[in-house]
Amino acid sequence: MDRANLTQVLALRAASWRREDIPEPARELARPCVLDYFGVALAGAGDELVRLLIDEMNESGGAPQASVIGLELRLPALSAALVNGAAAHALDYDDVNMAMPGHPSVAILPALLALAELRRSSGREVATAFVAGYETACRIGAALRPGHYNLGFHSTGTIGSFGAAAACARLLGLDAKTTAIALGIAGTQAAGLKSQFGTMCKPFHAGKAAQNGLLAARLAARGFSSRADVVECVQGFALTHGPDFAPEAALAEPEGGLHLFANLFKYHAACYLTHAPIECARRLRTDHRLEPDAIAGITLRLDASCERVCNIPAPSDGLQSKFSLRQTVAMALAGVDTASLGAYSAENARDPRLVGLRERVVLDWQESWPQTLSELELELVDGRRLTARHDAGIPASDIADQGRRLAAKFDSLVEPVLGPPRTRELRETIAALDDLPDIARLTRLAAA
């Protein structure tokens, strides 16, 4: 392909999405993405970082244009996108796509829903725009993978800004030329550093991606200027944000024709790269009825790139624990429920039983493994050796079972906030997303 026009090619694709272009299985998958987003955002709305952001946004003032999830509060659309995006990523419990690699829904949906509420858009319009933004983010991410992420950029904040801009541009009905300008405005704002993992700035990245993308689309619609080749141009996004740029990867057809089909949902409330080790530990504990005292040594094998993502060796609180391979493996081996929000606490980070287990973990870094693949080997005090292997990067094949698991996750997260009746109503409203004439019904149901 011609390296000189990648941004415009992607803009044309984003602007051209129509409802009838989206295959039925993809429509079915968009709704769980929305469900999961609202679940994690409602559970994260009570986090301290959300309160701090709301205090700042309230002081700034502005028109009450869009709902804030979990609160009886309306803010300007840009402020609501920031707050809701940060809330949805506060628990690090939101969905993932390894093409970015990062969290697409929490970067795209807060921007898209704030704009849709302001415009009184329908559920079908939102779903179409979501697919346009999702595919754009994954294609740009694929073109910069793996160097962009490995260099230290948090793709949820950087690549996510492009996804939010493309989704909002599609909802606004911008043509391909103006959508390319929106991508340019998004690209010059995009930021996010992996060095901030374990702090409030990681969820802040998701909120900023949503806010940046929404602002980019709205400014482009007003005639704001930008380069229309921001991804590929000299001193553009790709060449300044990573050591490898493969524009052909952006246009390669993913399995099934859409990156959305590779969406991965979380069932453990920690960094996604801890999920395969957790699954290995859970399997060994269950299959062999292990108790922590029976374990003499623990060897965890996984790709070397994970060292720069989730290798906090001795976490001191719950947030750091979400980015600690040793802590999460210890929790799983000890039978701690890694799906429970309360499991990630300062108390568990200091628990002598868990500290003792995590100190037995030896990390054996591998070269060129999939980031989502792990192998766990246990040496028992009786001399036996047990091994488990798991790849968390394979999407669910049983869609009905995935739906049941997501509904259970949603209920467990939302019922403490909204109560069972309203939780059920919100879940049923999301299930009927395609029939919603006005998305405001959905966003207002999610206000506490």
Sequence and secondary structure as in RCSB ss.txt:
>XXXX:A:sequence
MDRANLTQVLALRAASWRREDIPEPARELARPCVLDYFGVALAGAGDELVRLLIDEMNESGGAPQASVIGLELRL
PALSAALVNGAAAHALDYDDVNMAMPGHPSVAILPALLALAELRRSSGREVATAFVAGYETACRIGAALRPGHYN
LGFHSTGTIGSFGAAAACARLLGLDAKTTAIALGIAGTQAAGLKSQFGTMCKPFHAGKAAQNGLLAARLAARGFS
SRADVVECVQGFALTHGPDFAPEAALAEPEGGLHLFANLFKYHAACYLTHAPIECARRLRTDHRLEPDAIAGITL
RLDASCERVCNIPAPSDGLQSKFSLRQTVAMALAGVDTASLGAYSAENARDPRLVGLRERVVLDWQESWPQTLSE
LELELVDGRRLTARHDAGIPASDIADQGRRLAAKFDSLVEPVLGPPRTRELRETIAALDDLPDIARLTRLAAA
>XXXX:A:secstr
  GGGHHHHHHHHHHH  GGGS HHHHHHHHHHHHHHHHHHHHHTTSHHHHHHHHHHHHH     EE TTSS EE
 HHHHHHHHHHHHHTTS S BBTTTTB HHHHHHHHHHHHHHHHT  HHHHHHHHHHHHHHHHHHHHHHTTHHHH
HTB HHHHHHHHHHHHHHHHHHT  HHHHHHHHHHHHHH   BGGGTTSTHHHHHHHHHHHHHHHHHHHHHHT  
  S TTTSTTSHHHHS S   HHHHHS  GGG GGGG B  SSSS GGGHHHHHHHHHHHHHHT  GGGEEEEEE
EEEGGGGGTSB SS  SHHHHTTBHHHHHHHHHTT  TT GGGSSHHHHH HHHHHHHTTEEEEEESS  TTEEE
EEEEETTS EEEEEEETTS  S HHHHHHHHHHHHHHHHHHHH HHHHHHHHHHHHTGGG S THHHHHHT  
